[in-house]
Amino acid sequence: MNISQKSSGRKFSRIRAENLTVFFLVLTVLLAVSAALSLIFGSTGADFSNAVAQFLRKEYSGADFRILFYLRLPRVIAAGLAGSALAVSGVIIQAVLSNPMAAPNVIGVNSGAGLAAAITIALYPYALTLLPFVSFAGALAACLLIYAISVKTNASKLTITLVGIAVASVLNAGINTIKVLFPDSVYDADIFMIGGFSGVTFGKILPAGIVILIGLTAAICLSKDTDILGLGESSAASLGLNIRLIRFILLITASALAGAAVSFAGLLGFVGLLVPHIMRKFVGNKHILLIPASALTGSILVIICDLFSRVAFAPFEIPVGIVLSFIGGIFFICLVLFTKKDGIV
């Protein structure tokens, strides 16, 4: 029995079809509000209205303008892109592996992207534009490894998760090795391992943002095939679905999304696990609804957590990955308890 079938047997309230438009409108408004708040507030004092006035007067050298447009705006965009990419990557990986506890950070996809990025930074520090593509390759390699193990051994969902955690541990050890061997090149590796947006610029997020937008579009276009895949191999094959090809394309899409996010956000955790589970409670398992709902919610979650990380201890700042780890860790423990009770793992 796959994840969709198991989820459908549970008793929870979903949004009615006639209210879905209102639901997505609310998510869009929440995203706009969270982005606006993240622009207005921060760890350093800046007058938002004065920054806008300086922009209108073309006074681009003003302090308020520079803080708003060169520090806060790139962070908001980066947080939104990373949140949506990791959330949708989690949706896809859970569908492909039929595992409700699979997520980019849990099974080592993020760590694969992180190791590839760390090696590139250490050996080719001036090739930063290649990071999204190198990170994609690392994420894809980790994703294919976990998928190959699951197919080869016909392992249970819990076993796949444990194998993924072991693979992530090995890959994280590789990142730490790079940190030791190339301390000057990977000077901000500690923040990278935790995940955060300190120092992010438009130049860093532009190539990754293009990859993420393409990946999100591909995920939505493949939503019908993803639904069919969730029916089980025999049913999907009877409906004419090329299972191997669709799974491979979906894994490429998930890896591209996770790798691009890791290239500028570092190893943010739990977004791809937490958001899909929450959204299934509201919109169900149809991926044409689940994917955009997860993308919007992932953006909202990461933007709000980044805002909290900047203002909670101002003028000091903590990496957003720490905030997400607190939230995600508690959620993961609850998830394990409830899924074990329901017999899913």
C-alpha positions in Angstrom: 0.0 0.0 0.0 1.4 3.4 -1.0 1.6 6.7 0.9 -1.5 8.1 -0.9 -3.7 5.1 0.0 -2.6 5.1 3.6 -3.1 8.8 4.0 -6.6 8.6 2.5 -7.6 6.1 5.2 -7.0 8.6 8.0 -9.6 10.9 9.4 -8.8 14.5 8.9 -10.5 17.5 7.5 -9.5 18.7 4.1 -10.4 21.9 2.3 -13.6 21.4 0.2 -13.3 21.9 -3.5 -15.3 25.1 -3.5 -13.0 26.6 -0.9 -9.7 25.8 -2.6 -9.5 29.1 -4.4 -9.9 30.9 -1.0 -7.3 28.7 0.5 -4.7 29.4 -2.1 -5.6 33.1 -2.0 -4.9 33.0 1.8 -1.6 31.4 1.2 -0.7 34.0 -1.4 -1.6 36.8 1.0 0.4 35.2 3.8 3.4 35.0 1.5 3.1 38.7 0.6 2.7 39.7 4.3 5.6 37.6 5.5 7.8 39.0 2.7 6.8 42.6 3.5 7.5 42.1 7.2 10.9 40.6 6.4 11.7 43.7 4.4 10.5 46.1 7.0 12.2 44.5 10.1 15.7 43.2 10.6 18.6 43.0 12.9 19.8 46.4 11.9 17.8 49.6 12.0 16.6 50.9 8.7 13.7 53.2 7.9 11.6 51.3 5.3 9.6 54.4 4.1 12.9 56.4 3.8 14.5 53.6 1.8 11.5 53.7 -0.6 11.7 57.5 -0.8 15.4 57.3 -1.6 14.7 54.7 -4.3 12.1 57.0 -5.9 14.5 59.9 -5.7 17.2 57.7 -7.2 19.5 58.2 -4.2 21.0 54.7 -4.4 23.8 55.5 -2.0 21.6 56.1 1.0 22.1 53.8 4.0 18.5 52.8 4.3 18.2 52.1 0.6 21.3 49.9 0.6 20.1 47.9 3.7 16.7 47.3 2.1 17.7 46.5 -1.4 21.1 44.9 -1.0 20.7 43.1 2.3 17.0 42.4 3.0 15.5 42.0 -0.4 18.0 39.3 -1.6 17.3 37.4 1.7 13.6 37.5 1.2 13.9 36.2 -2.4 16.4 33.6 -1.4 14.3 32.4 1.5 11.2 32.2 -0.7 13.0 30.3 -3.4 14.7 27.9 -1.0 11.5 27.2 0.9 9.5 26.4 -2.2 12.2 24.3 -3.8 12.9 22.1 -0.7 9.2 21.7 0.0 8.4 20.5 -3.5 11.5 18.3 -3.6 10.2 16.6 -0.5 6.8 16.1 -2.1 8.4 14.4 -5.1 10.8 12.2 -3.2 8.0 11.0 -0.9 5.9 10.1 -4.0 8.8 8.3 -5.8 9.9 6.3 -2.7 6.3 5.9 -1.4 7.8 6.9 2.0 6.1 9.5 4.2 9.3 10.1 6.1 11.5 10.7 3.1 12.8 14.3 2.6 15.8 15.9 1.0 17.7 16.3 4.3 16.6 13.0 5.8 17.8 10.7 3.1 21.0 12.6 2.2 19.9 14.5 -0.9 20.9 17.8 0.7 24.1 16.4 1.9 25.0 15.1 -1.6 24.4 18.6 -2.9 26.4 20.1 -0.1 29.4 17.9 -0.6 29.5 18.7 -4.3 29.2 22.4 -3.5 32.0 22.2 -0.9 34.4 20.5 -3.2 33.7 23.0 -5.9 34.2 26.0 -3.6 37.4 24.5 -2.3 39.0 23.6 -5.7 37.4 26.3 -7.9 36.5 29.2 -5.6 35.8 31.5 -8.6 33.3 29.2 -10.3 30.4 30.2 -8.1 28.0 30.3 -11.0 28.5 26.6 -11.4 27.3 25.9 -7.9 23.6 25.2 -8.7 24.5 22.7 -11.4 27.3 21.0 -9.3 24.9 20.8 -6.4 22.3 19.3 -8.6 24.7 16.6 -9.7 25.5 15.8 -6.0 21.9 15.7 -5.0 21.0 13.5 -8.0 23.8 11.0 -7.2 22.6 10.7 -3.5 19.0 10.4 -4.6 19.7 7.7 -7.2 21.8 5.8 -4.6 18.9 5.7 -2.2 16.5 4.8 -4.9 18.7 2.0 -6.2 19.1 0.6 -2.6 15.3 0.6 -2.1 14.7 -1.2 -5.4 17.5 -3.7 -5.1 16.7 -4.8 -1.5 13.0 -4.2 -1.5 13.6 -2.6 1.9 10.9 -1.3 4.2 10.2 2.4 4.4 11.9 2.6 7.8 14.9 0.8 6.5 15.2 3.2 3.5 15.0 6.1 5.9 17.7 4.6 8.1 19.9 4.0 5.0 19.4 7.6 4.0 20.4 8.9 7.4 23.6 6.7 7.1 24.3 8.1 3.7 23.8 11.6 4.9 26.2 11.0 7.8 28.9 9.8 5.4 28.4 12.8 3.0 28.4 15.2 6.0 31.7 13.6 7.1 33.0 14.4 3.6 31.9 18.1 3.9 33.7 18.3 7.3 36.8 16.8 5.7 36.8 19.5 3.1 36.5 22.1 5.9 39.6 20.7 7.5 41.7 20.4 4.4 40.6 23.8 2.8 39.8 26.1 5.8 40.5 29.3 3.8 38.4 28.4 0.8 35.4 27.2 2.8 35.6 29.9 5.5 31.8 30.0 6.0 31.3 26.3 6.0 29.8 26.2 9.5 26.9 28.5 8.4 26.6 26.4 5.2 26.2 23.2 7.3 23.5 24.7 9.4 21.8 26.6 6.6 21.3 30.4 6.4 21.1 33.4 4.1 23.7 35.7 5.6 25.6 37.4 2.9 23.4 36.1 0.1 23.4 38.4 -3.0 21.4 38.6 -6.2 24.4 37.2 -8.1 24.3 34.0 -6.0 20.6 33.4 -6.3 20.1 34.3 -10.0 21.3 31.0 -11.6 19.8 28.9 -8.8 16.5 30.8 -9.1 16.3 30.0 -12.8 16.8 26.3 -12.0 14.2 26.4 -9.2 11.6 28.0 -11.4 12.2 25.5 -14.1 12.0 22.7 -11.5 8.7 23.9 -10.0 7.2 24.2 -13.5 8.3 20.7 -14.3 6.9 19.3 -11.1 3.5 20.8 -11.8 3.5 19.5 -15.4 4.3 16.0 -14.1 1.7 16.1 -11.3 -0.8 13.9 -13.2 1.9 11.2 -13.8 2.9 11.5 -10.1 -0.7 10.7 -9.1 -0.7 7.7 -11.4 2.6 6.5 -10.0 1.1 6.7 -6.5 -1.5 4.1 -7.5 1.2 1.4 -7.4 3.3 -0.2 -10.1 0.8 -2.6 -11.5 -2.0 0.0 -11.8 0.4 2.6 -13.2 1.7 0.1 -15.8 -1.9 -0.9 -16.8 -2.6 2.8 -17.4 0.3 3.0 -19.8 2.7 4.9 -17.6 6.4 4.4 -18.3 7.3 3.9 -14.7 11.1 3.9 -14.9 11.2 7.0 -17.1 8.8 9.0 -15.0 10.6 8.0 -11.8 13.9 9.1 -13.3 12.5 12.4 -14.5 10.9 13.0 -11.1 14.2 12.2 -9.3 16.0 14.6 -11.6 13.4 17.3 -10.8 13.7 16.8 -7.1 17.5 16.8 -7.2 17.6 20.0 -9.3 15.3 21.7 -6.8 17.2 20.6 -3.7 20.6 21.1 -5.3 19.8 24.7 -6.4 18.5 25.6 -2.9 21.5 24.1 -1.2 23.8 26.1 -3.5 22.9 29.4 -1.8 21.0 28.4 1.4 23.2 25.6 2.7 21.9 22.5 4.3 18.5 23.7 5.5 16.6 20.8 7.2 13.1 19.6 7.6 11.3 21.9 5.1 10.8 19.0 2.7 9.5 16.8 5.5 7.3 19.2 7.4 5.5 21.1 4.7 4.2 18.2 2.5 2.7 16.5 5.5 0.9 19.7 6.7 -0.4 20.4 3.2 -1.8 16.9 2.7 -4.1 17.6 5.6 -5.6 20.5 3.7 -5.5 19.7 0.0 -5.1 15.9 0.0 -2.9 13.9 -2.3 -3.6 15.3 -5.7 -0.3 16.7 -6.7 -1.7 19.4 -9.0 -2.9 20.9 -5.7 -0.2 19.6 -3.3 2.7 20.9 -5.3 1.7 24.6 -5.5 0.3 24.5 -1.9 3.7 23.1 -0.6 5.6 25.7 -2.7 3.7 28.6 -1.2 3.8 27.2 2.4 7.5 26.3 2.1 8.3 29.9 1.1 6.2 31.3 3.9 7.8 29.0 6.5 11.4 29.8 5.6 10.8 33.6 5.2 9.1 33.7 8.7 11.9 31.6 10.3 14.5 33.8 8.7 12.8 36.9 10.0 12.6 35.4 13.5 16.3 34.5 13.3 17.2 38.1 12.6 14.9 39.9 15.1 14.7 37.5 18.0 18.2 38.3 19.3 18.9 41.6 17.5 21.4 43.0 16.9 22.8 39.4 16.9 21.6 36.9 14.3 21.3 33.2 14.4 21.3 31.0 11.3 17.8 30.2 10.1 18.7 26.5 9.9 18.8 26.4 13.8 15.2 27.7 13.9 14.1 25.2 11.3 15.9 22.4 13.2 14.0 23.2 16.4 10.6 23.1 14.6 11.4 20.2 12.3 13.0 18.1 15.0 9.9 18.2 17.2 7.7 17.6 14.1 9.8 14.6 13.1 9.5 13.0 16.5 5.7 13.4 16.4 5.7 12.0 12.9 7.6 8.9 13.9 5.3 8.3 16.8 2.1 8.7 14.8 3.3 6.8 11.7 4.5 3.9 14.0 1.1 3.9 15.6 -0.7 3.7 12.3 1.6 0.9 11.1 3.2 2.9 8.2 6.8 2.1 9.1 
